[in-house]
Amino acid sequence: MRVYISGPITGTDDYMEKFAKAEKELLEQGHSVVNPSKLDAILPHGLSYEEYMKVDFSLLDLCDAIYMLSGWEKSCGANREYGYALGKDMDIAIGGRWK
């Protein structure tokens, strides 16, 4: 299963570590993983928030499931990704538990 990791990025100092930890756990479970926190290193500088979200939704479209990191409820972007995943009837993991 290809899994997209979703969680708070903006205003979160250690988001790279949190996403990397989730990626490692998912890979160990045998999943293919899409880690959007790695995008900053390859996307052009100066993209708007909405442009980042367009990229995120494109990546989410390539996945079968979404894995929600702790604190996602307070993130506007993660809430949008969660709603998008619900609308696509994707498998969803919250707190490490699949729904």
ABEGO torsion letter per residue (X at the ends): XBBBBBEBABGBAAAAAAAAAAAAAAAAAGBBBBBAAAAAAABBBGBBAAAAAAAAAAAAAABABBBBBBGAAABAAAAAAAAAAAAAGBBBBBGGBBX
